[in-house]
Amino acid sequence: MAKPKIIISRCFLEPVRYNGEIVKDFFIEKLKNYVDFVDVCPEVDIGLGVPRPKVIIIKKDNFKRLIQPETQKDLTEKMEEYIENKLNSLKDFDGFILKAKSPSCGVGSAKLHNEDGKRVIGRGYGFFAEIIRKKFPYLPLEDEGRLRNPEIKKHFLVRIFAFAHLRDLVKNPSAKRLVEFQTQYKYLLMSYSQKHLRQLGQIVAEGKRDLKEKIKNYQEIFYQAFFRRPSRGREINTLRHLISHLSSQLNKNERKHLEDLINKYEKGWLELRVILELIRNFTYRFDIEYLLLQKYLNPYPEELDV
């Protein structure tokens, strides 16, 4: 399994927060063993010390400024220049985990203050997170607070591992590897977007097209396919397609049991992972090679689900 490369806020690794603390997060500590990462701390990187007076976001007339109230410094231009240079220097990465509520890194959770900085008027993206969202709209961008939601965490993990695998394909392309890649991701793509699955299948099938151009087009659409989380309906459709490969091996009671589980999942009475575990067990038991290849059943290391 290809190893994802992610950008991570430095305060999860070193004591660089405004108060001189390090942030400890259980999931991020575990994830470190499965990814390569580049750490950033925009506030320290623009020359602010540790510890340091707080910085806040001021919003006026739909424009945001980054202000340090204690010193009355306006750090907006300095921060924007840093971010542009930093993002231009980063290559071949698969996602971001930033610090929640930070005025530079918060993902929708940074406090927005009124003009005099004395009143919170809403929440939004920190300066670094905002530019990332605009420049890399299809790469996963989360903070540690949002990743406590199991569905958001799963969506994040699926994407970074799929994108890392795609990067490996792009670095070492061949027509054969592209076909194998599409085969492995068929049902995962189906659960996310049947429209994009069809588009990707058409690209793979274009025999006379230049491989380099084909891979580039494939990469663009693959990223887009994973933009939104799968709906319950798309998951159910994918499950039924998977089960069709098992049906001849299952007895009447086993098929009925699987269908009953799907109905419970449809009503919200059962978690998807229960059904997937049973399908995995049947797949191993009957050694169904085509299903064993499917990333839908094992999109990332299962240890990260804990």
C-alpha positions in Angstrom: 0.0 0.0 0.0 1.4 3.4 -1.1 2.3 5.7 1.8 0.4 9.0 1.8 2.3 12.3 2.2 0.4 14.9 4.2 1.0 18.4 5.4 0.5 18.7 9.2 0.4 21.6 11.7 3.7 21.6 13.6 2.0 22.0 16.9 1.1 18.3 16.8 4.8 17.5 16.8 6.6 20.4 18.7 5.6 22.9 21.4 5.1 25.9 19.0 1.6 27.0 20.0 1.1 30.6 21.1 1.2 29.4 24.8 4.3 27.2 24.2 2.3 24.0 24.4 2.3 20.9 22.1 -1.0 19.4 21.0 -1.5 15.7 21.7 -4.1 13.9 19.5 -4.6 10.2 19.7 -5.6 9.7 16.0 -2.7 11.9 14.7 -0.2 10.0 16.9 -1.4 6.7 15.4 -1.5 8.1 11.8 2.2 9.2 12.0 3.2 5.5 11.6 1.4 5.2 8.3 2.2 8.4 6.5 5.0 10.7 5.5 4.5 14.3 6.5 5.8 17.8 6.2 5.1 20.1 9.1 4.2 23.8 9.0 3.5 26.5 11.5 2.6 29.6 9.6 2.8 31.9 12.7 6.2 30.8 13.7 7.4 30.6 10.1 6.6 34.3 9.6 8.8 35.2 12.6 6.4 35.2 15.6 8.0 33.7 18.7 7.0 31.0 21.2 5.2 31.9 23.4 3.7 34.9 21.7 0.7 37.3 22.0 -2.4 35.9 20.3 -3.3 36.8 16.8 -6.9 37.1 15.7 -8.9 37.5 12.5 -10.7 40.8 12.0 -13.5 40.8 9.4 -14.8 44.0 7.9 -16.9 44.4 4.7 -16.1 40.7 3.7 -12.4 41.3 4.0 -10.3 39.5 6.6 -7.2 40.9 8.3 -4.8 39.0 10.6 -4.1 41.2 13.6 -2.0 40.9 16.8 -4.0 43.0 19.2 -1.3 43.3 21.9 1.2 44.7 19.5 -1.3 46.3 17.1 0.6 44.6 14.2 -1.2 43.8 11.0 0.3 40.5 9.7 -2.0 40.0 6.8 0.4 40.6 3.9 3.2 38.9 5.6 1.1 35.8 6.1 -0.3 35.8 2.6 3.2 36.1 1.1 4.4 33.2 3.3 1.5 31.0 2.3 2.0 31.6 -1.4 5.7 30.8 -1.2 5.1 27.7 1.0 2.4 26.2 -1.1 4.4 26.7 -4.3 7.3 24.8 -2.7 5.3 21.8 -1.8 4.9 18.9 -4.2 3.4 15.4 -4.4 1.2 15.5 -1.3 -2.2 14.0 -0.6 -3.9 16.0 2.1 -3.7 18.3 5.1 -4.4 18.0 8.9 -4.3 21.4 10.5 -5.0 22.8 14.0 -8.6 23.5 14.8 -9.7 27.0 15.8 -6.3 28.5 14.8 -6.5 31.9 13.0 -4.0 30.5 10.5 -5.0 26.8 10.3 -8.6 26.4 11.5 -10.9 24.5 9.0 -14.1 26.5 9.3 -13.5 26.8 13.1 -11.4 30.0 13.4 -13.1 32.8 15.2 -13.9 35.9 13.2 -14.0 39.2 15.2 -15.6 42.5 14.6 -13.5 45.5 13.5 -12.3 46.5 17.0 -11.5 42.8 17.8 -13.7 42.7 20.9 -16.6 40.6 19.7 -16.8 37.2 17.9 -19.1 37.6 14.9 -18.8 34.1 13.4 -16.4 31.3 12.4 -14.5 30.6 9.2 -11.3 29.3 7.7 -7.9 30.4 9.0 -5.6 32.2 6.5 -3.5 29.1 5.6 -6.6 26.8 5.4 -8.5 29.3 3.3 -5.9 29.5 0.6 -5.4 25.7 0.6 -9.1 25.2 0.1 -9.0 27.5 -3.0 -5.7 26.2 -4.5 -6.3 22.5 -3.9 -10.1 22.1 -3.9 -10.0 18.3 -4.4 -7.4 17.4 -1.7 -8.6 16.5 1.7 -8.3 19.3 4.2 -9.3 18.6 7.9 -8.4 19.7 11.4 -8.1 17.4 14.4 -11.5 18.5 15.7 -13.4 17.4 12.6 -11.5 14.1 12.4 -13.2 13.0 15.6 -16.3 12.4 13.5 -16.0 8.8 12.3 -17.5 9.5 8.9 -15.2 12.5 8.2 -12.2 10.5 9.4 -13.1 7.6 7.1 -13.6 9.9 4.1 -10.2 11.5 4.9 -8.4 8.2 5.1 -10.0 6.8 2.0 -8.8 9.8 0.0 -5.2 10.1 1.2 -4.5 6.4 0.6 -6.2 6.4 -2.8 -4.4 9.5 -3.8 -1.1 8.2 -2.7 -1.7 5.0 -4.7 -2.6 7.2 -7.7 0.7 9.2 -7.3 2.6 5.9 -7.5 0.8 5.1 -10.7 1.6 8.6 -12.2 5.3 8.2 -11.3 5.5 4.7 -13.0 2.7 4.7 -15.6 1.9 1.9 -18.0 -1.3 0.8 -19.8 -1.3 -2.4 -17.8 -0.9 -0.7 -14.4 -3.7 1.7 -15.3 -6.1 -1.2 -16.1 -5.1 -2.9 -12.8 -5.6 0.4 -10.9 -9.1 0.9 -12.3 -10.0 -2.7 -11.5 -8.9 -2.3 -7.9 -10.9 1.0 -7.4 -14.1 0.0 -9.3 -16.3 -0.5 -6.3 -14.8 2.2 -4.2 -15.4 4.6 -7.1 -19.0 3.2 -7.5 -19.7 4.1 -3.9 -18.6 7.6 -4.4 -19.7 8.5 -7.9 -21.0 6.3 -10.7 -20.7 9.2 -13.1 -16.9 9.5 -12.5 -16.5 5.7 -12.5 -17.9 5.7 -16.1 -15.7 8.6 -17.2 -12.6 6.9 -15.8 -13.6 3.6 -17.4 -13.9 5.4 -20.8 -10.4 6.9 -20.4 -8.9 3.5 -19.6 -10.6 2.0 -22.6 -9.2 4.6 -25.1 -6.5 2.4 -26.7 -5.0 4.9 -29.2 -4.7 7.8 -26.8 -1.2 9.0 -25.7 -0.5 7.3 -22.3 0.9 10.5 -20.6 -2.2 12.5 -21.7 -4.5 9.6 -20.6 -2.9 9.4 -17.1 -3.2 13.2 -16.6 -6.9 13.2 -17.5 -7.5 10.1 -15.4 -5.8 11.8 -12.4 -7.9 14.9 -12.7 -11.2 13.0 -12.7 -10.1 10.6 -10.0 -9.5 13.5 -7.6 -13.0 14.9 -8.4 -14.7 11.5 -7.9 -13.8 11.6 -4.2 -14.9 15.2 -3.5 -18.1 14.2 -1.6 -18.7 11.4 0.9 -20.8 8.4 -0.4 -24.5 8.5 0.3 -26.2 5.6 2.0 -28.0 4.8 -1.3 -24.7 4.5 -3.2 -23.2 2.3 -0.5 -26.2 0.0 -0.7 -25.9 -0.2 -4.5 -22.2 -1.0 -4.2 -22.9 -3.7 -1.6 -25.4 -5.4 -3.8 -22.9 -5.4 -6.7 -20.3 -7.0 -4.4 -22.8 -9.6 -3.2 -23.6 -10.6 -6.8 -20.1 -12.0 -7.0 -20.7 -14.1 -3.9 -24.3 -15.3 -4.5 -23.4 -18.6 -6.2 -21.2 -19.5 -3.3 -23.8 -18.7 -0.6 -26.7 -20.8 0.6 -30.2 -19.4 0.8 -29.9 -18.4 4.5 -26.6 -16.6 4.0 -28.0 -14.6 1.1 -31.1 -13.7 3.2 -28.9 -12.7 6.2 -26.9 -10.4 4.0 -30.0 -8.8 2.6 -31.4 -8.4 6.1 -28.3 -6.6 7.2 -28.4 -4.3 4.2 -32.1 -3.4 5.1 -31.0 -2.6 8.6 -28.2 -0.4 7.3 -30.6 1.4 5.0 -32.8 2.2 8.1 -29.8 3.4 10.1 -30.0 0.5 12.5 -26.6 -0.9 11.6 -23.1 0.4 10.8 -21.7 -0.3 7.3 -18.5 -1.8 8.7 -20.5 -4.8 10.1 -21.7 -5.8 6.6 -18.2 -5.1 5.1 -16.6 -7.4 7.6 -19.0 -10.2 6.7 -18.4 -9.7 3.0 -14.6 -9.8 3.7 -15.0 -13.1 5.6 -17.0 -14.6 2.7 -14.4 -13.3 0.2 -11.5 -14.9 2.1 -13.5 -18.1 2.7 -14.3 -18.6 -1.0 -11.0 -17.0 -2.2 -12.8 -14.8 -4.8 -9.8 -13.1 -6.4 -11.7 -10.3 -8.1 -13.1 -9.2 -4.7 -9.9 -9.6 -2.9 -8.4 -6.9 -5.2 -11.1 -4.4 -4.4 -10.0 -1.4 -2.4 -13.6 -0.9 -1.3 -13.1 -3.7 1.2 -9.7 -2.5 2.4 -9.2 1.1 1.5 -6.7 1.8 4.3 -5.0 0.0 7.2 -7.7 -1.2 9.5 -5.7 -0.2 12.6 -6.6 3.4 11.8 -10.3 2.7 12.4 -9.7 2.2 16.1 
